[in-house]
């Protein structure tokens, strides 16, 4: 099975790979069974949080086959508006983010282990990676376990929001020299994507939830965004991509995608 995205050298360039749907035509699309888990914790500011972890298929756009899993993380406040008003709406402290990351790592690894041999991606806050204590905690919180899924990668959330992209580059280099790959989650803005080149990330992840890839103007801008990302990194992962736009996204340079859920809404 193809590894993702720990072996980006195996990714072909945007002009020498087939479009989505043209590879493995004799094989039905491969998908994995849905998996999810969660946990709760109380922050240092006495705020209750509920964290949901959902394993999503990562699809290779050259073949249409699921080749890995990405664990999506959703953090919600518990206790209703009364709790919010009582304890304020301030940002979480670094220690809280580190606790969330460590729990995500432990529980997320269990999710990924349910499919033996599968590669996987887990989220991590940049503020955790920005401290030596946070990096040490992540490295020794189960990632050195022999049962760790092959090709485990971490998706850095918030790294492109820092003005010190050289620090992000140093952390990426430190982890990628070991057993863990690194993905940089960047805002879907062409200027930010260009700046992300400073981090020397081997994979960029762009969230297409708020990107217009339906109107003619939006499609052109989305293609330019993807093409710029592919110039920055050899592997480009799009999340919340509309499935029908997969061929155009691959032609523009994207290599992998997590498709947006298309369930009908009920009122």
N, C-alpha and C positions, 0 to 999 in steps of 0.2 A: 504494500500500500504506500502511496506517496506520502511523504512527510510534509507537514505544514506547520509554521513557516520556517522551521529551523534549518532547512536546506534550501535557501533562496537561490543558490547557484544553479539549481535544476530548473528554474523558471526561465522560459524562453522570452525573447523580446516581443514587443507589441506587434512587430511585423512578420514574425515567423512562427506564430501559433495559430491554429484554426479558430474560427469563431465558436461561441458556445453552441452546443448542440450538434457540432459536426464530428466530434470524437466519440468513439464507442457507440456507434449508432445501433449495433446489434444487441447492446445490453440495456436493460431497463435502468432508469435512474436509481442510484443507491442512496438510501436515507437510513438514518439511525432512529431507534425508538426514542420518544420524548422522555427526558429526565429532568427532574427539578428537586430542589431541597431548599432549606432556609434555616435561619437562626434569629434569635433576638438578643439584644444587649442593652444595658443602661450606660449612658455616657457619663463622663466625669461631671458634666453639668446636670446630671439626673434626668436626662431626656431618654425616653424609651424609643428604641429603634427596632424595626422588623426588616430583615434583609432576605430577599428572595434570590435564589440562584437558578437560572434556567439554561440548560444545555441546548444550544442551537447548532444545526448543521452548517459547516463551512463547505461551500460547493466550489469545486474547480470549474472555472468558466470555460475551459477548453473542452471539457468532457461532460459537464452537467452532473458529475458524480460528487456525492458528499465524501470528503477526504479527511475531515477532522471535525472537532466540536469547539464552539466558543461558548464560554459560560457568561451569560448576561447577568448583571447584578442590578437589582432594584432595591433602593433603600427608602423605607417609609417611616414616618413618625407615628408612634402609637400614643394613645391617650386622648386623641381628639383635639379640638381647638382649645379646650381648657388647659391641656398640658402645654400647648404652644404658648398661650398667653402667660402662663405661670412661669415658665422657664426661659422665655425669649426665643428668638429666631436666629441667634448667632451661629456662625460657622462652627463646625466640629473642630476640636483640638487635634493636634498631631497624634497624641496618644490614642484618641478614639479611632482615628483613621487607621492606625497601625493595628489595633485590635480587630477592626473590621476586615482588614487585609489578611491577617493571620487566620481568622476563622474562615474567610472565603477560601484561602489556600487549602486548609485541612478538609473542609466539606466539599469544595470543588474537586479536589483530587479524588475523593470517593466517588463523585459523580462520573468523572472521566474513567475511573477504573472499571466501571460497570460494562464497558466495551473493551475487552482485553486488546492490548496492542495499539489502541487508538491514540493519535496525537490530540493535543488540546491546548486551549488558550484560556487563561484566567486573568481577571482584571486586577490592577494594583494602582493605588494612588501615587502620584509623583511625590507628594509630601512624605510618604513612607520611604521611598527610594532615595530621597534627598538627604537622609541622615545615615551615617554609618551604622547606627543602632538598628534602624529599620531594615537596611540591606542585610545585616547579619541575621536578624530574626527571620527574614524570609528565606534566606539560604539554608537555614538549619531547622525549618519548621516542616519538615517532611519532604522537601524537594530532593534530598539526597537519599531518599528511600529507593531501594532497588525495584519496588513495585510502581514507582512513578511512571506515568504514561510516557512512552517514547516521544521525543520531540516536544516536550512541554514548553510553552512560551507564556510570557506575561505581557499583558496589554497595558501600557502606561497611560493612565488617565490624568490629564492636566499638565503633561510635560511641556506642551507647546505654549502654555500660558505663562511660563517663566521667562524672564529676560536673560537668564543664564543658560542658553541652549548648549554652551560648551560643557556645562555640568551634566546635562542630560546625555550628551555624547559620551562623557566619561563613564557614566553608569551603564549605558547600553554596551559599551565596549567591555566593561568588567563582567557583565553577566553573559554576554555572547561568547566570551572566551571559555565559559564553563558549560555546564549541562543544560542551561536554560536559555531559550531564545527570547528576544525582546521585540515587541511591536509598539510603535508609537501611534497613539490615537490622536489625530489632529482634527481641528475644526475644519469643516468643508469650505474653506476660504482660500482662494488661489494664492494670496499674499502670504498667509500663514504656512501653506504647503511649501512654498518656495523657501521660506525661512527654515523649515524643518530639514532642509538639506544639510544644515550645520550639525545635526545630530548624528548623521551617517547611519541612520536606522536602515536595516535590511527589509523592513516591512512597514508600510503606512496603512492605518485603518481610518476610513472616512465614514461618518454616519450620514446616510442619505435621507434620513427621516424628514429633514426640513429643506431638502434640495429639490428644486423644481426640475424634474426630468420628464415632464409631460408636454409642456408648451414648446413651440419651436425655439423661442429664445432661451428657455430653460435647458433644452436639450443641448444646444450649442455650448452654453456655459458649463454644463455638466461634463461634456466631452473634453473641454479645455481643462477643467479641474482634474479629471482623471489622467489626462495626458501629462499634465505637470507633475502629478503625484508619481507617475511611472518614471519620469525623468529623475525624480529624487530617490526612489527606492525600487529595487528589482521586483518586489512583491507588493501588490496593492489589494487590500481587502476592503470591500464595500459592505456596510451593514445597513439593513432596512432598505435594500434595493428592491424595486418592483420587479417581479420575475420576468415580465415580458420585455424588460429593458436589458436583460442579460446579454444578448448578442451585441447590442450597441456599446454596452459598457466594456465588454471584452475587446471589441474592435478599437475602442479608445485607449486601451492599455491595462484595464483592471484584470487581475489574475484570479481572484476569489471573491465570493460574496456570501453574505448571510441574508436570505431573502426576507422581505417584510411579511409579517403575517397578514393574510388576506381574508380573515374571517369577517362575515357580515356583521354590522353593528345592529343592535336591537335597542329600541328606546322604550 
